[in-house]
Protein backbone atom coordinates (compact mmCIF):
# COMPACT_ATOMS: atom_id res chain seq x y z
CA UNK A 1 0.00 0.00 0.00
CA UNK A 2 1.29 3.46 -0.79
CA UNK A 3 0.25 6.88 0.40
CA UNK A 4 1.49 10.44 0.48
CA UNK A 5 1.15 10.72 4.26
CA UNK A 6 3.84 12.19 6.42
CA UNK A 7 6.19 9.70 8.05
CA UNK A 8 5.13 10.85 11.51
CA UNK A 9 1.37 10.53 11.02
CA UNK A 10 0.94 6.81 10.36
CA UNK A 11 -1.82 4.57 11.64
CA UNK A 12 -1.95 0.83 11.07
CA UNK A 13 -3.73 -0.03 7.82
CA UNK A 14 -5.34 -3.08 9.43
CA UNK A 15 -6.40 -2.08 12.98
CA UNK A 16 -5.99 1.72 12.92
CA UNK A 17 -3.60 1.73 15.90
CA UNK A 18 -1.15 4.61 16.26
CA UNK A 19 1.37 2.23 17.81
CA UNK A 20 3.46 1.76 14.67
CA UNK A 21 7.18 2.06 14.13
CA UNK A 22 9.22 2.45 10.98
CA UNK A 23 11.36 -0.67 10.45
CA UNK A 24 13.37 0.83 7.58
CA UNK A 25 13.30 3.52 4.96
CA UNK A 26 14.69 3.66 1.45
CA UNK A 27 15.11 6.60 -0.90
CA UNK A 28 13.47 5.74 -4.22
CA UNK A 29 14.50 8.92 -6.05
CA UNK A 30 15.11 12.62 -5.31
CA UNK A 31 11.52 13.23 -4.21
CA UNK A 32 10.28 9.91 -2.75
CA UNK A 33 11.12 7.85 0.33
CA UNK A 34 9.58 4.42 0.98
CA UNK A 35 8.95 3.26 4.57
CA UNK A 36 8.23 -0.22 5.95
CA UNK A 37 6.00 0.04 9.05
CA UNK A 38 5.31 -2.52 11.78
CA UNK A 39 2.21 -2.31 14.00
CA UNK A 40 2.96 -3.13 17.63
CA UNK A 41 -0.73 -3.86 18.25
CA UNK A 42 -1.63 -6.44 15.54
CA UNK A 43 1.83 -7.19 14.02
CA UNK A 44 0.73 -5.94 10.57
CA UNK A 45 3.44 -4.68 8.22
CA UNK A 46 2.77 -2.16 5.49
CA UNK A 47 4.64 0.15 3.14
CA UNK A 48 4.11 3.84 2.49
CA UNK A 49 5.76 6.18 0.01
CA UNK A 50 6.26 9.78 1.04
CA UNK A 51 6.67 12.26 -1.80
CA UNK A 52 8.08 15.74 -1.41
CA UNK A 53 7.34 18.71 -3.64
CA UNK A 54 10.53 20.41 -2.55
CA UNK A 55 13.17 21.06 -5.19
CA UNK A 56 16.45 19.32 -4.31
CA UNK A 57 19.30 21.66 -3.38
CA UNK A 58 21.92 22.25 -6.04
CA UNK A 59 25.57 21.38 -5.50
CA UNK A 60 26.37 25.10 -5.35
CA UNK A 61 23.77 25.67 -2.60
CA UNK A 62 25.19 22.80 -0.55
CA UNK A 63 28.88 23.64 -0.91
CA UNK A 64 28.73 27.46 -0.73
CA UNK A 65 28.50 27.71 3.10
CA UNK A 66 31.54 25.44 3.48
CA UNK A 67 33.89 26.84 0.86
CA UNK A 68 33.22 30.59 0.85
CA UNK A 69 35.16 31.01 4.09
CA UNK A 70 38.23 29.45 2.44
CA UNK A 71 38.41 31.99 -0.39
CA UNK A 72 40.92 34.74 0.17
CA UNK A 73 40.58 38.02 -1.66
MODELLER restraints for C-alpha pairs under 7 A, 6 or more apart:
rsr = mdl.restraints
at = mdl.atoms
rsr.add(forms.Gaussian(group=physical.xy_distance, feature=features.Distance(at['CA:1:A'], at['CA:46:A']), mean=6.52, stdev=0.5))
rsr.add(forms.Gaussian(group=physical.xy_distance, feature=features.Distance(at['CA:1:A'], at['CA:47:A']), mean=5.61, stdev=0.5))
rsr.add(forms.Gaussian(group=physical.xy_distance, feature=features.Distance(at['CA:1:A'], at['CA:48:A']), mean=6.16, stdev=0.5))
rsr.add(forms.Gaussian(group=physical.xy_distance, feature=features.Distance(at['CA:2:A'], at['CA:47:A']), mean=6.14, stdev=0.5))
rsr.add(forms.Gaussian(group=physical.xy_distance, feature=features.Distance(at['CA:2:A'], at['CA:48:A']), mean=4.35, stdev=0.5))
rsr.add(forms.Gaussian(group=physical.xy_distance, feature=features.Distance(at['CA:2:A'], at['CA:49:A']), mean=5.29, stdev=0.5))
rsr.add(forms.Gaussian(group=physical.xy_distance, feature=features.Distance(at['CA:3:A'], at['CA:48:A']), mean=5.34, stdev=0.5))
rsr.add(forms.Gaussian(group=physical.xy_distance, feature=features.Distance(at['CA:3:A'], at['CA:49:A']), mean=5.56, stdev=0.5))
rsr.add(forms.Gaussian(group=physical.xy_distance, feature=features.Distance(at['CA:3:A'], at['CA:50:A']), mean=6.70, stdev=0.5))
rsr.add(forms.Gaussian(group=physical.xy_distance, feature=features.Distance(at['CA:4:A'], at['CA:49:A']), mean=6.04, stdev=0.5))
rsr.add(forms.Gaussian(group=physical.xy_distance, feature=features.Distance(at['CA:4:A'], at['CA:50:A']), mean=4.84, stdev=0.5))
rsr.add(forms.Gaussian(group=physical.xy_distance, feature=features.Distance(at['CA:4:A'], at['CA:51:A']), mean=5.94, stdev=0.5))
rsr.add(forms.Gaussian(group=physical.xy_distance, feature=features.Distance(at['CA:5:A'], at['CA:50:A']), mean=6.11, stdev=0.5))
rsr.add(forms.Gaussian(group=physical.xy_distance, feature=features.Distance(at['CA:6:A'], at['CA:50:A']), mean=6.37, stdev=0.5))
rsr.add(forms.Gaussian(group=physical.xy_distance, feature=features.Distance(at['CA:10:A'], at['CA:18:A']), mean=6.64, stdev=0.5))
rsr.add(forms.Gaussian(group=physical.xy_distance, feature=features.Distance(at['CA:11:A'], at['CA:17:A']), mean=5.42, stdev=0.5))
rsr.add(forms.Gaussian(group=physical.xy_distance, feature=features.Distance(at['CA:11:A'], at['CA:18:A']), mean=4.66, stdev=0.5))
rsr.add(forms.Gaussian(group=physical.xy_distance, feature=features.Distance(at['CA:11:A'], at['CA:20:A']), mean=6.70, stdev=0.5))
rsr.add(forms.Gaussian(group=physical.xy_distance, feature=features.Distance(at['CA:12:A'], at['CA:18:A']), mean=6.47, stdev=0.5))
rsr.add(forms.Gaussian(group=physical.xy_distance, feature=features.Distance(at['CA:12:A'], at['CA:20:A']), mean=6.56, stdev=0.5))
rsr.add(forms.Gaussian(group=physical.xy_distance, feature=features.Distance(at['CA:12:A'], at['CA:39:A']), mean=5.98, stdev=0.5))
rsr.add(forms.Gaussian(group=physical.xy_distance, feature=features.Distance(at['CA:14:A'], at['CA:44:A']), mean=6.81, stdev=0.5))
rsr.add(forms.Gaussian(group=physical.xy_distance, feature=features.Distance(at['CA:15:A'], at['CA:42:A']), mean=6.95, stdev=0.5))
rsr.add(forms.Gaussian(group=physical.xy_distance, feature=features.Distance(at['CA:17:A'], at['CA:41:A']), mean=6.71, stdev=0.5))
rsr.add(forms.Gaussian(group=physical.xy_distance, feature=features.Distance(at['CA:19:A'], at['CA:39:A']), mean=5.98, stdev=0.5))
rsr.add(forms.Gaussian(group=physical.xy_distance, feature=features.Distance(at['CA:19:A'], at['CA:40:A']), mean=5.60, stdev=0.5))
rsr.add(forms.Gaussian(group=physical.xy_distance, feature=features.Distance(at['CA:19:A'], at['CA:41:A']), mean=6.46, stdev=0.5))
rsr.add(forms.Gaussian(group=physical.xy_distance, feature=features.Distance(at['CA:20:A'], at['CA:37:A']), mean=6.41, stdev=0.5))
rsr.add(forms.Gaussian(group=physical.xy_distance, feature=features.Distance(at['CA:20:A'], at['CA:38:A']), mean=5.49, stdev=0.5))
rsr.add(forms.Gaussian(group=physical.xy_distance, feature=features.Distance(at['CA:20:A'], at['CA:39:A']), mean=4.31, stdev=0.5))
rsr.add(forms.Gaussian(group=physical.xy_distance, feature=features.Distance(at['CA:20:A'], at['CA:40:A']), mean=5.74, stdev=0.5))
rsr.add(forms.Gaussian(group=physical.xy_distance, feature=features.Distance(at['CA:21:A'], at['CA:37:A']), mean=5.60, stdev=0.5))
rsr.add(forms.Gaussian(group=physical.xy_distance, feature=features.Distance(at['CA:21:A'], at['CA:38:A']), mean=5.48, stdev=0.5))
rsr.add(forms.Gaussian(group=physical.xy_distance, feature=features.Distance(at['CA:21:A'], at['CA:39:A']), mean=6.62, stdev=0.5))
rsr.add(forms.Gaussian(group=physical.xy_distance, feature=features.Distance(at['CA:22:A'], at['CA:35:A']), mean=6.46, stdev=0.5))
rsr.add(forms.Gaussian(group=physical.xy_distance, feature=features.Distance(at['CA:22:A'], at['CA:36:A']), mean=5.77, stdev=0.5))
rsr.add(forms.Gaussian(group=physical.xy_distance, feature=features.Distance(at['CA:22:A'], at['CA:37:A']), mean=4.46, stdev=0.5))
rsr.add(forms.Gaussian(group=physical.xy_distance, feature=features.Distance(at['CA:22:A'], at['CA:38:A']), mean=6.37, stdev=0.5))
rsr.add(forms.Gaussian(group=physical.xy_distance, feature=features.Distance(at['CA:23:A'], at['CA:36:A']), mean=5.50, stdev=0.5))
rsr.add(forms.Gaussian(group=physical.xy_distance, feature=features.Distance(at['CA:23:A'], at['CA:37:A']), mean=5.58, stdev=0.5))
rsr.add(forms.Gaussian(group=physical.xy_distance, feature=features.Distance(at['CA:23:A'], at['CA:38:A']), mean=6.46, stdev=0.5))
rsr.add(forms.Gaussian(group=physical.xy_distance, feature=features.Distance(at['CA:24:A'], at['CA:35:A']), mean=5.87, stdev=0.5))
rsr.add(forms.Gaussian(group=physical.xy_distance, feature=features.Distance(at['CA:24:A'], at['CA:36:A']), mean=5.50, stdev=0.5))
rsr.add(forms.Gaussian(group=physical.xy_distance, feature=features.Distance(at['CA:25:A'], at['CA:33:A']), mean=6.70, stdev=0.5))
rsr.add(forms.Gaussian(group=physical.xy_distance, feature=features.Distance(at['CA:25:A'], at['CA:34:A']), mean=5.53, stdev=0.5))
rsr.add(forms.Gaussian(group=physical.xy_distance, feature=features.Distance(at['CA:25:A'], at['CA:35:A']), mean=4.37, stdev=0.5))
rsr.add(forms.Gaussian(group=physical.xy_distance, feature=features.Distance(at['CA:25:A'], at['CA:36:A']), mean=6.38, stdev=0.5))
rsr.add(forms.Gaussian(group=physical.xy_distance, feature=features.Distance(at['CA:26:A'], at['CA:33:A']), mean=5.61, stdev=0.5))
rsr.add(forms.Gaussian(group=physical.xy_distance, feature=features.Distance(at['CA:26:A'], at['CA:34:A']), mean=5.19, stdev=0.5))
rsr.add(forms.Gaussian(group=physical.xy_distance, feature=features.Distance(at['CA:26:A'], at['CA:35:A']), mean=6.54, stdev=0.5))
rsr.add(forms.Gaussian(group=physical.xy_distance, feature=features.Distance(at['CA:27:A'], at['CA:33:A']), mean=4.36, stdev=0.5))
rsr.add(forms.Gaussian(group=physical.xy_distance, feature=features.Distance(at['CA:27:A'], at['CA:34:A']), mean=6.23, stdev=0.5))
rsr.add(forms.Gaussian(group=physical.xy_distance, feature=features.Distance(at['CA:28:A'], at['CA:34:A']), mean=6.63, stdev=0.5))
rsr.add(forms.Gaussian(group=physical.xy_distance, feature=features.Distance(at['CA:30:A'], at['CA:56:A']), mean=6.90, stdev=0.5))
rsr.add(forms.Gaussian(group=physical.xy_distance, feature=features.Distance(at['CA:31:A'], at['CA:51:A']), mean=5.50, stdev=0.5))
rsr.add(forms.Gaussian(group=physical.xy_distance, feature=features.Distance(at['CA:31:A'], at['CA:52:A']), mean=5.09, stdev=0.5))
rsr.add(forms.Gaussian(group=physical.xy_distance, feature=features.Distance(at['CA:31:A'], at['CA:53:A']), mean=6.91, stdev=0.5))
rsr.add(forms.Gaussian(group=physical.xy_distance, feature=features.Distance(at['CA:32:A'], at['CA:49:A']), mean=6.47, stdev=0.5))
rsr.add(forms.Gaussian(group=physical.xy_distance, feature=features.Distance(at['CA:32:A'], at['CA:50:A']), mean=5.53, stdev=0.5))
rsr.add(forms.Gaussian(group=physical.xy_distance, feature=features.Distance(at['CA:32:A'], at['CA:51:A']), mean=4.41, stdev=0.5))
rsr.add(forms.Gaussian(group=physical.xy_distance, feature=features.Distance(at['CA:32:A'], at['CA:52:A']), mean=6.38, stdev=0.5))
rsr.add(forms.Gaussian(group=physical.xy_distance, feature=features.Distance(at['CA:33:A'], at['CA:49:A']), mean=5.63, stdev=0.5))
rsr.add(forms.Gaussian(group=physical.xy_distance, feature=features.Distance(at['CA:33:A'], at['CA:50:A']), mean=5.28, stdev=0.5))
rsr.add(forms.Gaussian(group=physical.xy_distance, feature=features.Distance(at['CA:33:A'], at['CA:51:A']), mean=6.62, stdev=0.5))
rsr.add(forms.Gaussian(group=physical.xy_distance, feature=features.Distance(at['CA:34:A'], at['CA:47:A']), mean=6.87, stdev=0.5))
rsr.add(forms.Gaussian(group=physical.xy_distance, feature=features.Distance(at['CA:34:A'], at['CA:48:A']), mean=5.70, stdev=0.5))
rsr.add(forms.Gaussian(group=physical.xy_distance, feature=features.Distance(at['CA:34:A'], at['CA:49:A']), mean=4.32, stdev=0.5))
rsr.add(forms.Gaussian(group=physical.xy_distance, feature=features.Distance(at['CA:34:A'], at['CA:50:A']), mean=6.31, stdev=0.5))
rsr.add(forms.Gaussian(group=physical.xy_distance, feature=features.Distance(at['CA:35:A'], at['CA:47:A']), mean=5.51, stdev=0.5))
rsr.add(forms.Gaussian(group=physical.xy_distance, feature=features.Distance(at['CA:35:A'], at['CA:48:A']), mean=5.30, stdev=0.5))
rsr.add(forms.Gaussian(group=physical.xy_distance, feature=features.Distance(at['CA:35:A'], at['CA:49:A']), mean=6.30, stdev=0.5))
rsr.add(forms.Gaussian(group=physical.xy_distance, feature=features.Distance(at['CA:36:A'], at['CA:45:A']), mean=6.93, stdev=0.5))
rsr.add(forms.Gaussian(group=physical.xy_distance, feature=features.Distance(at['CA:36:A'], at['CA:46:A']), mean=5.81, stdev=0.5))
rsr.add(forms.Gaussian(group=physical.xy_distance, feature=features.Distance(at['CA:36:A'], at['CA:47:A']), mean=4.57, stdev=0.5))
rsr.add(forms.Gaussian(group=physical.xy_distance, feature=features.Distance(at['CA:36:A'], at['CA:48:A']), mean=6.74, stdev=0.5))
rsr.add(forms.Gaussian(group=physical.xy_distance, feature=features.Distance(at['CA:37:A'], at['CA:45:A']), mean=5.43, stdev=0.5))
rsr.add(forms.Gaussian(group=physical.xy_distance, feature=features.Distance(at['CA:37:A'], at['CA:46:A']), mean=5.28, stdev=0.5))
rsr.add(forms.Gaussian(group=physical.xy_distance, feature=features.Distance(at['CA:37:A'], at['CA:47:A']), mean=6.06, stdev=0.5))
rsr.add(forms.Gaussian(group=physical.xy_distance, feature=features.Distance(at['CA:38:A'], at['CA:44:A']), mean=5.85, stdev=0.5))
rsr.add(forms.Gaussian(group=physical.xy_distance, feature=features.Distance(at['CA:38:A'], at['CA:45:A']), mean=4.56, stdev=0.5))
rsr.add(forms.Gaussian(group=physical.xy_distance, feature=features.Distance(at['CA:38:A'], at['CA:46:A']), mean=6.80, stdev=0.5))
rsr.add(forms.Gaussian(group=physical.xy_distance, feature=features.Distance(at['CA:39:A'], at['CA:45:A']), mean=6.37, stdev=0.5))
